[in-house]
Amino acid sequence: MAVLGTAEWIFADCDGEIKDRYFIYRDSFYVNPVETTTVHIAAHSKYALYVNGKFVDCGQYADYEEYQVYDALDITDFLKEGENELEIRQYVCGTEFFTERPAIPGVIYEVVTAQGVLTRSK
């Protein structure tokens, strides 16, 4: 299966100007037992990833629509047996300059184990 093969972009519900705004995306998924688990994620602009309320990592490589780059983050140490919460916080500058251009904010992600996809953006 291709990375992010079944995931779909989630675009922020924007009403008006997109400058210096934050967006939050939430999802939940179930694990039993806890095993090695990875989040593949890409975003327009900067993001911070939280699992069960704990900060995991942040960033976003400066990329282009035609050449989208994703991060692969190991979240195993943040998991518990049962239901787990995923939260993505996204910051959008919204001003054009040499490393960024304005666009509708969005994220795409999937949470995967060796068994397959646990959840994905849709």
N, C-alpha and C positions, 0 to 999 in steps of 0.2 A: 504494500500500500504506500502511495506517495505521501510525503509529509504535507500536512494541511490539505490532503486530497478530498476530504468530505466536508471540511470546514467552509464557512461562508463569511464574507466580510460583514461586520455589524457597523453601520454608520450612525453617528450621533444624530440625535434629533435636534437640529440647529434651527433656532428661530431668531434670525437677525445676524448681526456681525459676529464673526468668530475671531476674537482677539483676546488673548490672555484668559482662556476658559479652561475649566476642568470638566471631565466627563467620567462617569463611573459605570463599569459593566460588572455584573455579578452572575455567578453560576454556582451550581452545587453538583457534586458527584459522589458516588458511593465506592468505597474500597473495602474488600475483605478477602484475604488478609492484605496488610500493607506490603507492597512490593515496589521495586524500582519504578518510579513514575516521573515522566518528563512532560513539561509544557513546551510546546512549540508556539511561538507568538511573533506576530509582526504588527506594527501599528504605524499610522500616519502621525508622526510627531513622537513625543516622549511618553513613556508609560512607566508605571510602578506596579509590580505584581505582589499580591498578598494571598496567602493561603491560611485559612482558619485565623484570620486577624493578624498574622505575623508577616512582616516584610520579607520577601524572598530576594528580589533583585529589581533593577530598573535599567532603562536605556532605550535605545533604538538606533541602530546603525543608519546613517544618512543614505537613503537609497532612492530609487526612482520607481514610478508606477510600472514601467516596463521591465524592471529588474528588482523585484521585491526580495528583501533579505529577511530571514526570521532568526530569532534566538531560540536556543534549546536549553531549557532550565530544569535541572534536577530538583524536584520538590519532595522527594521521598521523606526527608527528615521533618517536613512540616505536616505530614499526614497522620491521621488517626484511623483506626478501624471504624467503619460506618460512614456516615455522611460527612463530607468535607465541603468547605466554602472557598470559592475562588473569587477574588476581586481584582479588577484591573482599573487603576486610576490613570487617566490620560490627561496630560497637559498639552494645550495647543497654543502656540504663540500667535499664529494667524497673520504674521507680518512677513512679507517676502524679503529674503536676503539670500546670500550666496549658498547657504546650506539648507534652506527650506523655502517652499512656496506654499501659498494658501491653498487649502483643499478641504473638503468635508472630512472631519475627523472620523477615524474608524480603526477597528482592531479585527484581527483574525487569530484564532487560537484553537489548539486541541490539547487535551490531556491524554497521554498514552502510557500504556504498560506493554510488556511483552505479549499480553493477551489481546491487545487492541485498543481502540479509542474508548475512553471512559466518558468524555463529554467533548463538545466542540462548539464553536460559535455557529449560530444558525439564525 
